[in-house]
Amino acid sequence: MNLKTPKSPPPDPETLGLQALAFLVADDDRRNRFLALTGIQGDQLREIATTQHGLGAVLDYLLGFEPLLLEFAQSIEIEAAVIASQRRKLPS
């Protein structure tokens, strides 16, 4: 008998966006690069975390830079393709 452990469902898009934002701001270099490339000010991070558009933008940022995307995916033990599919569930 071959029993497999069922896979847990992927995090919902908002949770994934919050995890991505936390991942970015947890490291000074990642945070500074994110802020510099997006033009977002540090005091706007809370606002971004409260809107679907903002969380979608965070996921877009990760999806636009594969090495960072893969690092994030590995850190939360999820496939990068799942991040892309969950992103599509948020407004543009």
N, CA, C and O atoms as CSV, one atom per row, in Angstrom:
chain,resi,resn,atom,element,x,y,z
A,1,MET,N,N,0.840,-1.171,0.000
A,1,MET,CA,C,0.000,0.000,0.000
A,1,MET,C,C,0.889,1.239,0.000
A,1,MET,O,O,1.791,1.366,0.828
A,2,ASN,N,N,0.631,2.134,-0.918
A,2,ASN,CA,C,1.436,3.339,-1.062
A,2,ASN,C,C,0.615,4.531,-0.581
A,2,ASN,O,O,-0.267,5.006,-1.296
A,3,LEU,N,N,0.895,5.007,0.605
A,3,LEU,CA,C,0.176,6.147,1.160
A,3,LEU,C,C,0.995,7.410,0.956
A,3,LEU,O,O,2.186,7.443,1.262
A,4,LYS,N,N,0.360,8.432,0.445
A,4,LYS,CA,C,1.018,9.723,0.270
A,4,LYS,C,C,0.376,10.727,1.205
A,4,LYS,O,O,-0.835,10.713,1.427
A,5,THR,N,N,1.193,11.579,1.736
A,5,THR,CA,C,0.684,12.655,2.567
A,5,THR,C,C,0.013,13.677,1.656
A,5,THR,O,O,0.625,14.148,0.697
A,6,PRO,N,N,-1.234,14.022,1.947
A,6,PRO,CA,C,-1.891,15.013,1.079
A,6,PRO,C,C,-1.182,16.355,1.168
A,6,PRO,O,O,-0.749,16.783,2.238
A,7,LYS,N,N,-1.077,17.006,0.014
A,7,LYS,CA,C,-0.461,18.329,-0.014
A,7,LYS,C,C,-1.435,19.339,0.569
A,7,LYS,O,O,-2.643,19.262,0.346
A,8,SER,N,N,-0.897,20.266,1.303
A,8,SER,CA,C,-1.753,21.324,1.835
A,8,SER,C,C,-2.086,22.286,0.697
A,8,SER,O,O,-1.291,22.458,-0.227
A,9,PRO,N,N,-3.246,22.906,0.764
A,9,PRO,CA,C,-3.598,23.856,-0.300
A,9,PRO,C,C,-2.666,25.061,-0.257
A,9,PRO,O,O,-2.129,25.397,0.799
A,10,PRO,N,N,-2.474,25.711,-1.401
A,10,PRO,CA,C,-1.604,26.890,-1.406
A,10,PRO,C,C,-2.241,28.007,-0.586
A,10,PRO,O,O,-3.460,28.051,-0.420
A,11,PRO,N,N,-1.410,28.902,-0.078
A,11,PRO,CA,C,-1.983,30.046,0.645
A,11,PRO,C,C,-2.843,30.873,-0.297
A,11,PRO,O,O,-2.590,30.925,-1.500
A,12,ASP,N,N,-3.856,31.513,0.258
A,12,ASP,CA,C,-4.693,32.380,-0.579
A,12,ASP,C,C,-3.832,33.538,-1.080
A,12,ASP,O,O,-2.785,33.824,-0.499
A,13,PRO,N,N,-4.260,34.202,-2.148
A,13,PRO,CA,C,-3.427,35.250,-2.758
A,13,PRO,C,C,-3.026,36.372,-1.803
A,13,PRO,O,O,-1.896,36.856,-1.853
A,14,GLU,N,N,-3.946,36.783,-0.937
A,14,GLU,CA,C,-3.619,37.869,-0.009
A,14,GLU,C,C,-2.548,37.437,0.988
A,14,GLU,O,O,-1.616,38.189,1.274
A,15,THR,N,N,-2.687,36.225,1.511
A,15,THR,CA,C,-1.692,35.715,2.446
A,15,THR,C,C,-0.338,35.594,1.768
A,15,THR,O,O,0.688,35.948,2.349
A,16,LEU,N,N,-0.334,35.100,0.550
A,16,LEU,CA,C,0.904,34.975,-0.206
A,16,LEU,C,C,1.546,36.349,-0.429
A,16,LEU,O,O,2.763,36.492,-0.318
A,17,GLY,N,N,0.735,37.345,-0.741
A,17,GLY,CA,C,1.249,38.704,-0.906
A,17,GLY,C,C,1.846,39.251,0.380
A,17,GLY,O,O,2.887,39.909,0.355
A,18,LEU,N,N,1.195,38.983,1.499
A,18,LEU,CA,C,1.725,39.424,2.793
A,18,LEU,C,C,3.032,38.700,3.117
A,18,LEU,O,O,3.974,39.307,3.627
A,19,GLN,N,N,3.086,37.411,2.820
A,19,GLN,CA,C,4.317,36.661,3.044
A,19,GLN,C,C,5.444,37.230,2.182
A,19,GLN,O,O,6.582,37.348,2.637
A,20,ALA,N,N,5.124,37.577,0.951
A,20,ALA,CA,C,6.126,38.139,0.044
A,20,ALA,C,C,6.622,39.489,0.558
A,20,ALA,O,O,7.821,39.766,0.535
A,21,LEU,N,N,5.703,40.318,1.017
A,21,LEU,CA,C,6.092,41.620,1.552
A,21,LEU,C,C,6.977,41.447,2.788
A,21,LEU,O,O,7.986,42.137,2.935
A,22,ALA,N,N,6.602,40.538,3.662
A,22,ALA,CA,C,7.411,40.268,4.854
A,22,ALA,C,C,8.801,39.772,4.467
A,22,ALA,O,O,9.795,40.157,5.083
A,23,PHE,N,N,8.868,38.922,3.451
A,23,PHE,CA,C,10.141,38.409,2.951
A,23,PHE,C,C,11.019,39.563,2.455
A,23,PHE,O,O,12.216,39.603,2.739
A,24,LEU,N,N,10.431,40.483,1.728
A,24,LEU,CA,C,11.193,41.607,1.177
A,24,LEU,C,C,11.699,42.542,2.260
A,24,LEU,O,O,12.851,42.972,2.213
A,25,VAL,N,N,10.864,42.863,3.232
A,25,VAL,CA,C,11.267,43.860,4.225
A,25,VAL,C,C,12.120,43.267,5.349
A,25,VAL,O,O,12.705,44.009,6.137
A,26,ALA,N,N,12.192,41.941,5.426
A,26,ALA,CA,C,12.973,41.301,6.487
A,26,ALA,C,C,14.475,41.444,6.280
A,26,ALA,O,O,15.250,41.289,7.224
A,27,ASP,N,N,14.885,41.736,5.061
A,27,ASP,CA,C,16.303,41.856,4.732
A,27,ASP,C,C,16.568,43.267,4.215
A,27,ASP,O,O,15.873,43.742,3.317
A,28,ASP,N,N,17.558,43.925,4.773
A,28,ASP,CA,C,17.843,45.319,4.395
A,28,ASP,C,C,18.100,45.481,2.903
A,28,ASP,O,O,17.568,46.401,2.282
A,29,ASP,N,N,18.908,44.602,2.320
A,29,ASP,CA,C,19.222,44.725,0.897
A,29,ASP,C,C,17.987,44.519,0.031
A,29,ASP,O,O,17.747,45.278,-0.908
A,30,ARG,N,N,17.204,43.489,0.349
A,30,ARG,CA,C,15.982,43.240,-0.429
A,30,ARG,C,C,15.012,44.400,-0.291
A,30,ARG,O,O,14.425,44.846,-1.277
A,31,ARG,N,N,14.842,44.893,0.937
A,31,ARG,CA,C,13.916,46.008,1.181
A,31,ARG,C,C,14.355,47.263,0.439
A,31,ARG,O,O,13.550,47.911,-0.230
A,32,ASN,N,N,15.633,47.603,0.558
A,32,ASN,CA,C,16.128,48.816,-0.088
A,32,ASN,C,C,16.009,48.737,-1.609
A,32,ASN,O,O,15.671,49.729,-2.255
A,33,ARG,N,N,16.280,47.576,-2.179
A,33,ARG,CA,C,16.154,47.405,-3.631
A,33,ARG,C,C,14.688,47.522,-4.046
A,33,ARG,O,O,14.374,48.177,-5.040
A,34,PHE,N,N,13.801,46.895,-3.296
A,34,PHE,CA,C,12.367,46.968,-3.580
A,34,PHE,C,C,11.884,48.415,-3.558
A,34,PHE,O,O,11.188,48.856,-4.473
A,35,LEU,N,N,12.251,49.145,-2.524
A,35,LEU,CA,C,11.831,50.546,-2.407
A,35,LEU,C,C,12.429,51.394,-3.527
A,35,LEU,O,O,11.743,52.237,-4.105
A,36,ALA,N,N,13.694,51.174,-3.828
A,36,ALA,CA,C,14.354,51.974,-4.870
A,36,ALA,C,C,13.766,51.706,-6.251
A,36,ALA,O,O,13.543,52.641,-7.019
A,37,LEU,N,N,13.515,50.457,-6.569
A,37,LEU,CA,C,13.024,50.122,-7.913
A,37,LEU,C,C,11.548,50.440,-8.113
A,37,LEU,O,O,11.114,50.695,-9.236
A,38,THR,N,N,10.783,50.425,-7.041
A,38,THR,CA,C,9.349,50.686,-7.176
A,38,THR,C,C,8.987,52.140,-6.915
A,38,THR,O,O,7.911,52.592,-7.309
A,39,GLY,N,N,9.876,52.878,-6.252
A,39,GLY,CA,C,9.557,54.259,-5.906
A,39,GLY,C,C,8.656,54.373,-4.683
A,39,GLY,O,O,8.213,55.466,-4.329
A,40,ILE,N,N,8.392,53.259,-4.050
A,40,ILE,CA,C,7.554,53.252,-2.844
A,40,ILE,C,C,8.376,53.783,-1.678
A,40,ILE,O,O,9.562,53.482,-1.546
A,41,GLN,N,N,7.734,54.567,-0.848
A,41,GLN,CA,C,8.372,55.081,0.358
A,41,GLN,C,C,8.136,54.097,1.505
A,41,GLN,O,O,7.121,53.400,1.539
A,42,GLY,N,N,9.069,54.050,2.425
A,42,GLY,CA,C,8.962,53.128,3.550
A,42,GLY,C,C,7.668,53.254,4.326
A,42,GLY,O,O,7.135,52.258,4.817
A,43,ASP,N,N,7.156,54.473,4.442
A,43,ASP,CA,C,5.920,54.677,5.199
A,43,ASP,C,C,4.675,54.216,4.437
A,43,ASP,O,O,3.576,54.224,4.992
A,44,GLN,N,N,4.833,53.819,3.182
A,44,GLN,CA,C,3.705,53.328,2.390
A,44,GLN,C,C,3.541,51.809,2.483
A,44,GLN,O,O,2.567,51.263,1.965
A,45,LEU,N,N,4.470,51.133,3.128
A,45,LEU,CA,C,4.424,49.677,3.184
A,45,LEU,C,C,3.165,49.157,3.879
A,45,LEU,O,O,2.592,48.155,3.453
A,46,ARG,N,N,2.743,49.819,4.921
A,46,ARG,CA,C,1.513,49.377,5.612
A,46,ARG,C,C,0.302,49.493,4.708
A,46,ARG,O,O,-0.559,48.613,4.699
A,47,GLU,N,N,0.235,50.566,3.954
A,47,GLU,CA,C,-0.884,50.760,3.028
A,47,GLU,C,C,-0.898,49.670,1.958
A,47,GLU,O,O,-1.955,49.135,1.622
A,48,ILE,N,N,0.267,49.348,1.432
A,48,ILE,CA,C,0.374,48.298,0.418
A,48,ILE,C,C,-0.140,46.974,0.971
A,48,ILE,O,O,-0.793,46.205,0.266
A,49,ALA,N,N,0.158,46.723,2.224
A,49,ALA,CA,C,-0.229,45.460,2.848
A,49,ALA,C,C,-1.733,45.340,3.049
A,49,ALA,O,O,-2.228,44.250,3.338
A,50,THR,N,N,-2.461,46.426,2.903
A,50,THR,CA,C,-3.904,46.384,3.185
A,50,THR,C,C,-4.776,46.350,1.938
A,50,THR,O,O,-6.001,46.307,2.049
A,51,THR,N,N,-4.169,46.367,0.751
A,51,THR,CA,C,-4.985,46.360,-0.463
A,51,THR,C,C,-4.598,45.203,-1.375
A,51,THR,O,O,-3.435,44.804,-1.427
A,52,GLN,N,N,-5.574,44.672,-2.088
A,52,GLN,CA,C,-5.292,43.606,-3.038
A,52,GLN,C,C,-4.383,44.099,-4.163
A,52,GLN,O,O,-3.520,43.360,-4.634
A,53,HIS,N,N,-4.575,45.338,-4.589
A,53,HIS,CA,C,-3.713,45.905,-5.638
A,53,HIS,C,C,-2.258,45.980,-5.154
A,53,HIS,O,O,-1.334,45.645,-5.895
A,54,GLY,N,N,-2.070,46.413,-3.928
A,54,GLY,CA,C,-0.722,46.516,-3.374
A,54,GLY,C,C,-0.053,45.164,-3.241
A,54,GLY,O,O,1.124,45.010,-3.566
A,55,LEU,N,N,-0.805,44.184,-2.761
A,55,LEU,CA,C,-0.241,42.840,-2.610
A,55,LEU,C,C,0.057,42.221,-3.975
A,55,LEU,O,O,1.041,41.500,-4.140
A,56,GLY,N,N,-0.801,42.510,-4.943
A,56,GLY,CA,C,-0.543,42.043,-6.299
A,56,GLY,C,C,0.729,42.652,-6.863
A,56,GLY,O,O,1.492,41.983,-7.559
A,57,ALA,N,N,0.950,43.917,-6.561
A,57,ALA,CA,C,2.163,44.594,-7.029
A,57,ALA,C,C,3.413,43.975,-6.404
A,57,ALA,O,O,4.448,43.862,-7.061
A,58,VAL,N,N,3.317,43.582,-5.155
A,58,VAL,CA,C,4.446,42.918,-4.492
A,58,VAL,C,C,4.754,41.597,-5.197
A,58,VAL,O,O,5.915,41.287,-5.465
A,59,LEU,N,N,3.717,40.827,-5.493
A,59,LEU,CA,C,3.925,39.562,-6.201
A,59,LEU,C,C,4.460,39.803,-7.610
A,59,LEU,O,O,5.302,39.046,-8.092
A,60,ASP,N,N,3.978,40.850,-8.268
A,60,ASP,CA,C,4.501,41.199,-9.591
A,60,ASP,C,C,5.999,41.489,-9.517
A,60,ASP,O,O,6.767,41.072,-10.384
A,61,TYR,N,N,6.395,42.196,-8.486
A,61,TYR,CA,C,7.813,42.518,-8.300
A,61,TYR,C,C,8.643,41.234,-8.221
A,61,TYR,O,O,9.677,41.113,-8.878
A,62,LEU,N,N,8.183,40.283,-7.414
A,62,LEU,CA,C,8.910,39.016,-7.295
A,62,LEU,C,C,8.907,38.244,-8.609
A,62,LEU,O,O,9.922,37.673,-9.009
A,63,LEU,N,N,7.766,38.233,-9.269
A,63,LEU,CA,C,7.656,37.500,-10.532
A,63,LEU,C,C,8.539,38.100,-11.626
A,63,LEU,O,O,8.859,37.425,-12.603
A,64,GLY,N,N,8.926,39.343,-11.469
A,64,GLY,CA,C,9.763,40.016,-12.444
A,64,GLY,C,C,11.249,39.769,-12.264
A,64,GLY,O,O,12.051,40.210,-13.087
A,65,PHE,N,N,11.629,39.077,-11.209
A,65,PHE,CA,C,13.053,38.819,-10.950
A,65,PHE,C,C,13.192,37.388,-10.448
A,65,PHE,O,O,13.055,37.116,-9.255
A,66,GLU,N,N,13.463,36.490,-11.372
A,66,GLU,CA,C,13.414,35.054,-11.074
A,66,GLU,C,C,14.280,34.606,-9.896
A,66,GLU,O,O,13.804,33.814,-9.082
A,67,PRO,N,N,15.523,35.071,-9.760
A,67,PRO,CA,C,16.309,34.613,-8.607
A,67,PRO,C,C,15.631,34.935,-7.268
A,67,PRO,O,O,15.640,34.116,-6.349
A,68,LEU,N,N,15.054,36.115,-7.170
A,68,LEU,CA,C,14.370,36.499,-5.944
A,68,LEU,C,C,13.088,35.687,-5.767
A,68,LEU,O,O,12.760,35.270,-4.656
A,69,LEU,N,N,12.372,35.469,-6.857
A,69,LEU,CA,C,11.164,34.646,-6.825
A,69,LEU,C,C,11.481,33.247,-6.305
A,69,LEU,O,O,10.777,32.728,-5.440
A,70,LEU,N,N,12.535,32.643,-6.831
A,70,LEU,CA,C,12.894,31.293,-6.404
A,70,LEU,C,C,13.348,31.258,-4.945
A,70,LEU,O,O,13.071,30.300,-4.224
A,71,GLU,N,N,14.038,32.295,-4.525
A,71,GLU,CA,C,14.464,32.379,-3.120
A,71,GLU,C,C,13.243,32.474,-2.202
A,71,GLU,O,O,13.183,31.813,-1.166
A,72,PHE,N,N,12.279,33.298,-2.590
A,72,PHE,CA,C,11.050,33.423,-1.803
A,72,PHE,C,C,10.282,32.108,-1.796
A,72,PHE,O,O,9.839,31.649,-0.743
A,73,ALA,N,N,10.124,31.504,-2.967
A,73,ALA,CA,C,9.383,30.240,-3.060
A,73,ALA,C,C,10.015,29.181,-2.170
A,73,ALA,O,O,9.313,28.448,-1.473
A,74,GLN,N,N,11.328,29.101,-2.194
A,74,GLN,CA,C,12.017,28.130,-1.352
A,74,GLN,C,C,11.811,28.441,0.128
A,74,GLN,O,O,11.658,27.532,0.944
A,75,SER,N,N,11.807,29.720,0.467
A,75,SER,CA,C,11.681,30.098,1.885
A,75,SER,C,C,10.324,29.714,2.472
A,75,SER,O,O,10.212,29.472,3.673
A,76,ILE,N,N,9.289,29.658,1.622
A,76,ILE,CA,C,7.967,29.273,2.136
A,76,ILE,C,C,7.563,27.878,1.647
A,76,ILE,O,O,6.425,27.444,1.826
A,77,GLU,N,N,8.521,27.193,1.028
A,77,GLU,CA,C,8.337,25.811,0.588
A,77,GLU,C,C,7.129,25.646,-0.334
A,77,GLU,O,O,6.224,24.852,-0.080
A,78,ILE,N,N,7.153,26.428,-1.415
A,78,ILE,CA,C,6.088,26.387,-2.406
A,78,ILE,C,C,6.723,26.503,-3.794
A,78,ILE,O,O,7.802,27.077,-3.936
A,79,GLU,N,N,6.072,25.970,-4.794
A,79,GLU,CA,C,6.599,26.076,-6.154
A,79,GLU,C,C,6.345,27.478,-6.702
A,79,GLU,O,O,5.305,28.081,-6.434
A,80,ALA,N,N,7.297,27.984,-7.464
A,80,ALA,CA,C,7.164,29.329,-8.029
A,80,ALA,C,C,5.929,29.441,-8.912
A,80,ALA,O,O,5.311,30.503,-8.973
A,81,ALA,N,N,5.564,28.375,-9.588
A,81,ALA,CA,C,4.375,28.391,-10.450
A,81,ALA,C,C,3.108,28.660,-9.650
A,81,ALA,O,O,2.163,29.255,-10.168
A,82,VAL,N,N,3.080,28.234,-8.414
A,82,VAL,CA,C,1.913,28.481,-7.557
A,82,VAL,C,C,1.793,29.978,-7.280
A,82,VAL,O,O,0.688,30.518,-7.226
A,83,ILE,N,N,2.918,30.635,-7.107
A,83,ILE,CA,C,2.906,32.076,-6.862
A,83,ILE,C,C,2.300,32.788,-8.063
A,83,ILE,O,O,1.473,33.687,-7.909
A,84,ALA,N,N,2.713,32.386,-9.252
A,84,ALA,CA,C,2.177,32.998,-10.473
A,84,ALA,C,C,0.677,32.748,-10.600
A,84,ALA,O,O,-0.070,33.652,-10.974
A,85,SER,N,N,0.235,31.546,-10.297
A,85,SER,CA,C,-1.202,31.251,-10.427
A,85,SER,C,C,-2.020,31.990,-9.377
A,85,SER,O,O,-3.132,32.433,-9.665
A,86,GLN,N,N,-1.501,32.128,-8.187
A,86,GLN,CA,C,-2.224,32.868,-7.146
A,86,GLN,C,C,-2.243,34.357,-7.465
A,86,GLN,O,O,-3.216,35.044,-7.154
A,87,ARG,N,N,-1.177,34.864,-8.083
A,87,ARG,CA,C,-1.133,36.282,-8.462
A,87,ARG,C,C,-2.279,36.639,-9.390
A,87,ARG,O,O,-2.861,37.719,-9.281
A,88,ARG,N,N,-2.602,35.739,-10.295
A,88,ARG,CA,C,-3.667,36.011,-11.253
A,88,ARG,C,C,-5.032,36.171,-10.596
A,88,ARG,O,O,-5.966,36.656,-11.234
A,89,LYS,N,N,-5.163,35.783,-9.368
A,89,LYS,CA,C,-6.424,35.905,-8.639
A,89,LYS,C,C,-6.612,37.290,-8.016
A,89,LYS,O,O,-7.697,37.612,-7.532
A,90,LEU,N,N,-5.569,38.097,-8.028
A,90,LEU,CA,C,-5.632,39.453,-7.487
A,90,LEU,C,C,-5.824,40.444,-8.636
A,90,LEU,O,O,-5.405,40.174,-9.762
A,91,PRO,N,N,-6.456,41.589,-8.360
A,91,PRO,CA,C,-6.636,42.589,-9.424
A,91,PRO,C,C,-5.299,43.166,-9.875
A,91,PRO,O,O,-4.325,43.197,-9.123
A,92,SER,N,N,-5.282,43.614,-11.109
A,92,SER,CA,C,-4.061,44.226,-11.668
A,92,SER,C,C,-3.931,45.660,-11.243
A,92,SER,O,O,-2.969,46.330,-11.618
